Amino acid sequence: MQQFRQDVASLAAAQLDITADQFNTEMSSLLDTHAPSTQRQVTRRHRSPWYSSIALELRSMKRERRGAERRWLSTGLTIHKEIMNSIKHKISRLVSDAKSTFYNFKVSTSSTVKELYRLTNNLLGKCTSTPLPSVYPTGQLPQAFSDFFVSKVRQIRDSIDRQVVHPSSHSVSERRFSGTPLCGFETVTQEAVLKCMKKMSPKTCVLDPIPTSLLFECSDQVVPLLTTIVNQSLATGIFPSCMKSAVVKPLLKKPSLDPNVLKHFRPVSNLPFVSKLIEKLVLDQLFRHLDHNNLWHTFQSAYRPKHSTETALLRVLNDLLTASDSGSISILTLLDLSAAFDTIDHSILLTRLDSTFGIRDLALSFFRSYLQDRTQVVTVNGIKSSPSLLTCGVP
C-alpha cells in the first residue's frame, strides 16, 4: 500500500493536466502492477454481527455443553441430562441477550431512515437477492431488460408528445429570472475535493478503474489528480465523456410482484465515483446560486437542504387538520408519474435553466454536455447488454 501511494503521488506530480480518460488508464495500470488479478478458493463463514461480543464465553459454554452431553450419553442418569439441559438454556439466554443488546443499540443509534429500514429488513429476514425472470435464457436477459427500459421511456415520451401541447408552442406562465446569473463555475481547491470525498459513500462501480475503498486509502495522493479533472471540466464546460456511462441493475419493485413481468422491475443506475464527485461539487455551487437569488420553490421538499418527504407530509397533514378544524372538506389528489425523471425533455430543461434560474454561458454548456451522449448497459449476473444511447431531446 505504501508503494502504491508513492506511485500515485508520482503520477500526480508528473500529470498536472491529466484527463479523465488518462486517469482511468493510469490508475487501472497501477492497480494491475501492485495487485494483479489472481484466483483462489476461499470458504466464506458468516458470523452474525452480535457474535463477537460473546464469542469467547459462548465457545466455553458450548464445550461445557458437549462434555455434559457425553456424560449423560455414557451414564444415562437423569441428573446428567438435567445438567446438560441447564447449560443449553444458559446458552439460549446468552444468545438472546446478546441479540437484544446489539439490536437495541443499532436502533437507538440509527441516524437515517435508510439505516433503520435496512436493519428492519434484516430482522424480518427479508431476502436481499432479487428474483429474475425465468422466461428468458440467461444470456439474453440483460439485453431484454435494456430493450424494455429504453422502449418504455420512448413510448411514454411519444404518448406525451401526442396528447400534450408542446410548451414551446405557447407562452409558459413561468417567472423570468432577475438576479445575478450563474455564467460559470468556480474552480475548486484540493481541500474542497477532499472534504466532498469524505462525505460520499465508498461504493464502487464496475466502471471505476480501482475500488473506491482503495481510492479513499490513498486520498491524499489522488486528490491533486481529481482536482485537475474537476477543474478542467468546470473551466471548459465539458463533462468527461468516459463518465457518462451507467451500469443498470434491475431490481424487483415489490417481493409480491411476478418476476417474469419486466415492468415489475425498476432500473437502478450505478455511476463511476469521479462522475458523482463532479456532480456533487457542481451541486454545491448550484445550491449557493439558488440560495443567493431566492430561487427555491416554496413547496419543494425533495433535493433541497433540510427538506424531505417528511417535511412534505407534515405540511399536507397540517393543511388537512387545519381545514378539518374549520369545517372544510378536503380532497387530496395524488399523481404517480411513470419514469418521471427519465422522460424529462432536456431541451425544455435547459431552456428553463436559462430563463427561470439564470444559468447561462459556460455553466449552461456544462449542463448541456452533462446531458448529451449518455449511455447505459444493463448487467445481470455478470453478463452485460449492449450499450444504449439515452436521448431525451438534448439539442
Secondary structure, 3 states (H helix, E strand, C coil): CHHHHHHHHHHHHHCCCCCHHHHHHHHHHHHHHHCCCCCCCCCCCCCCCCHHHHHHHHHHHHHHHHHHHHHHHHHCCHHHHHHHHHHHHHHHHHHHHHHHHHHHHHHHHCCCHHHHHHHHHHHCCCCCCCCCCCCCCHHHHHHHHHHHHHHHHHHHHHHHHHHCCCHHHCCCCCCCCCCCCECCCCCCCHHHHHHHHHHCCCCCCCCCCCCHHHHHHCHHHHHHHHHHHHHHHHHHCCCCHHHCEEEEEEEECCCCCCCCCHHHEEEEEECCHHHHHHHHHHHHHHHHHHHHCCCCCCCCCCCCCCCCHHHHHHHHHHHHHHHHHCCCCCCCCCCCCCCCCCCCCHHHHHHHHHHCCCECHHHHHHHHHHHCCEEEEEEECCEECCCEEECCCCC
